[in-house]
Amino acid sequence: MKRFSRPATAIIALTAVALTVVLVDRNGCGSPPPDGGPLPRKFEKLVPLHKTLGRPRPGDWLAEHEESGQGFRQYVRSHPIRPDKIRKTIYIQPLGEFDKTQRRIVQTSAEFLENYFGLPVKISDDLSLDVIPDEARRTHPSWGMKQINSGYVLNAVLKPRLPKDAVASIAFTTSDLWPGEGWNFVFGQASLAYRVGVWSLYRFGDPDESEAAYRLCLRRALQTATHEMGHMFSMHHCIFYECNMCGSNHLKESDRRPMALCPQCLAKLCYATGVEPIARYEKLINFCKKHGLQEEQAFYEKSLSAMQNEK
């Protein structure tokens, strides 16, 4: 689960599992847990490139929510969701209406997810918002925008429609989302157990305003999609490094986070999907060149160089 706005009340909505023993407090961040075990050597090479999390700012996710850490070895022992001979495809489910530019972001998100996770990605036929009943809709009581319930999308829309070859299915919508009572909105939400997720373009800015606005909207969409998909492969929030799997309470916090995974979370992804990290970095570098994501390209190039270093 990811990127809920700061709620109206101090509750946290968990999609599939409860968080357990707290290894981080509200005044700072944790270190990789001692029982997490060492990382494989190739991922240790990346550690110098990644910043550990500092003290959370007021209103940040870890200032509001206590969370447990999940080291790589803990992840392996948890028997995470992984593709198999039958379930090996990621599906994107467009939900609602999309204009030309928004449709372009759907297509680009599919390309990025394929490079990021090393698995085939298919875009399903569009679903109309007519599948969302009145009881799963609301008008925000203070702000006035129309919203659909993200939990309903996961449980009533996606779960019954999971293709047989799907390792995961994630809905993409231009509608605003909210997860239930006590919350204002959510950028995205995913299940840690049921292989379904949803993310929204609604709060990421107007991609038609300028080329810079398009790239910012695209980056936000890609970052949220990959974070939610990480949860769908049983990855918990990261509390160790500045990482794409960190929780975010608001858009400014989300924008501070990288799209890259820290060494712990990258090791999890590679274990789950079987993708080779060097080949993955090469594809991500080419993607970033193609789509003008210069900062991300530079970091992936540094990461690739570190992994190729024989020392």
N, C-alpha and C positions, 0 to 999 in steps of 0.2 A: 504494500500500500504506500502511496506517496502523495506528497504535495497537497495536503489539505491547507486551505486558508486557516488562519487563526480562528478558532471557533468562537461562537458567542458565549459558550460555557466551556469550562476547562475539562472537557471529556475527550476521549480519543476513540474513534471508531475503528475497530480492527476487523479486517475482512475475513480471515480464516483461522488465525491462531492468536493466542494471547502472548504478549511479551513476558519474558521470564526474569531471571535474576538480573538486577541492575548492576552494570559494570561502569556506568557513567553517571555523574551527578550534574546538576544544573549549573555548576560553576566551571566546568571544564569538560574535557573529553577523556576517553580511556585509551589504553594501549592494547594492542592485540593480546587476547587472553592467554595466560600461561599454558592452559591445556589445549590451546589451538594447534600446537605443534608447529614445526618449521615449515616454511613455504618451500616448494620445489625451487631449486637453484635458479632456474631461468626467470622466475618471478621476483626473486630477491634482488636481481640486477636492477629492477625498476624502482626500488625503495628510495634511492636518493633523489629521484625526480618528483616525489610526491610530498606534499605538505601535510603534516599531522593537523588534526582539527584543534583550533584554539578555543578559548572561552567563547561560548555562544553570546551573541548580542541580544539585547532585550527584544522579545517577540520572536526570536528564532525558534526552530523546532525543538532543539535540545534545551532551550530555556523554559519550555512549556511541558515537555514530555520526557520522562525518564525511560531509557531504552537499554536493552541488553545488547552486548556485542555478539558477533558471530564470526569467529575465525574460520580459516579455510578448512582445517581438520574437523572442526565442529560441523561445518557444512557437509562434508563428506559423510560423517557419521549419521547425519540426519536423514539419509536416503532421499535426496532431493528429486524433484521432478526432472526427468531427462528424456530426450527423444529415444525411440526404439525403432525396430524395423518397420512398424506400421505408423506410429505417431511421430512424424518427423518434419511436419510442415507448420509454419507460422501463418495464420490467417489474419488479415485485416478486414474488419467488417465496417464499411461505411454506413453510417446511421444518420438519416436526414438528408438535407439538401446541401450541395456544394456548388459554388461558382467555379469559373475556369481556374482562377489562381488557387483556390482551396483544393480543387481536384489535383492540381500540380503538386501540392504539398502532400496529398495522399500518396501519389505515385513515388515521390521522392522519399517519403517515409518508408515505403516498402523496400526501396533500394537500400536505404541505410540499415534497416533492420536485418536484411540479408547479409550485409557486410559485417555488421556488429556481432551477430550471433552465429554466423557461418551456417545458416540453415535456409532452405528454400522458403520463400514468402509468396503467398497468393492473396490477391484482393478479391473478396467475395462480392457477389452482386449486391447492390444497394438495398438497404432496408428503409422503409418509410418510418417517420416518427409516429405514424398511426399505430405502431406496435406498442407504444407507450400509453397506457390508459390514464384517465384523469387522476386517479388516486396516486399515480407515480409522477405527477407534475405539480408544480406550484409557481406562483408569482412571488418573488422574494419580498418579504413583508416591508423592508426598508428601502431597497434599491429599485424594485419594480421590474426587474428582468424576469423572463420566463425561464424556468429550469426544469430539468428532468432528473429523476432519482437514479444515481449511479448504481446503487445496490440492486435496483430492479433490472437495470441493463445487464448486470452480471448474472443474476440468478434466473430471471424470467426470459430474457432475450437471448443471451449467448449460450448458457449451459445447455438448453434443449436443442440448440442448433449446432453444437460442436461437430465438425466433420470428423469422420472416422480416422482420417490420417492427420488430424490436427494435434500437434504437441501443445499448441496454445492458440487462442483466438482473442483478438483485442479489437474492440469497437473504436471507431474514430468518428467524432461528431463535431459540428459547429455550434451545437446547443450548449448552454451553460449547465453544469452539473452540480448537484448537491447530494451529500450522502445520507442525510436524515436529520432528525430533530437535533438542534443544538449547534448546527454547522451552517455557515454562510454559503460556501461553495467548495468545490474541489477541482483541481486541475486534472486529476486522474485517480483511478482506483483499480486495484487488482487483487485477485485471490492468491494466497500462498499455497492453496491446495487444489483448486478446481480448474486451473489452466485458462482462466478468463480474466479480461481486464477491459478498461475503457479509458480513453483520454479525449480531451476537448480542446479545440482551437479557439474557443470563445474569448479567452482573456489574454491572448498572446499578441494583440495589436493588429492593425490593418495592414495586411501584406501588400495591398495595392497602393499604399501611400507613397512609397519610394523603394528603390532597390535595397537600401539599407534596412528599411522596415520589413521588407520581405525576408531578408537574411536573418533578422532578429526573430521574426515569427517562426521561420523554418527551424532555427536553432532550438527555440523553446519547444517546438513540436517534437523534434527528434530527441531532445533530452528527456522529455516526459515519457515518450513512447518507450525508449530503451530502459528507463528506470522501472516503469510498470512491468515491462517484459521481464526484467530481472527478478521482480517479485514472483512472476509466474513460473520461474525456474527455482523457486523456494529461497531466494536470497533475501535476507533481512536488511533493514537499514544499516548503513555503515556508520560507525561512531569513531573510527580510528583516523581516517584521512579525509582531506577534501576530495570528494568522490561523487560520481553520478548516483550512487546508491544512498547518499545522505538524504535524510528527510528535509523538507522545506515547508515553512509555515506561510510564506508569502512570496510574491514574484521577485522582489529584490533579493531575497535569500536564494531563490532558485537560480537567478541569473549569476550569482557569485559562484555557483558550483560548476565544476568542469563536466564536460560530456564523457571524459575518460574515466575508466574504472581504476581504483587503487590496486596495488598488487594483490591484496587479499581477495578482492571481489573479482578481479580478472582471473585469478586462479580458479575461483568458483565457476565462472562462466565457461572457461576452457574445459574444466572437468565435466560440467553438465552437458555441453554441446559437442565436445570433441574437436572444436576448432583449434587449429594451430596458431599460436599468437603472432608469429612472424608474418605468416600469410595474411592474417587478419589485419595487422597494422598496414601492410602494403595496400590492401583493398581500401582501408579507411583513408589513407593518404590520398589515393586517387580520387575517392569520393569527395574529399574536402577541396582538392584542386578544382574539380568539376563544378562545385557549387559555391565557391568563394568563401569557404570557412577557414580563413588563414590562420587564426590562432589555434584552432584545433589541429590543422595540418601540421603546424610547427611542433606541437607537443607530440603528436603521433610519430613524427620523424625522429625526435629525440628518443622516444621509447623504442622505436625500431632499432636505432643505433645501439642503445644500451643492451638490447636482447641479442644483437649480433656480435657484441664484444666477446671475444674468446676468454677474457680474463675472468 
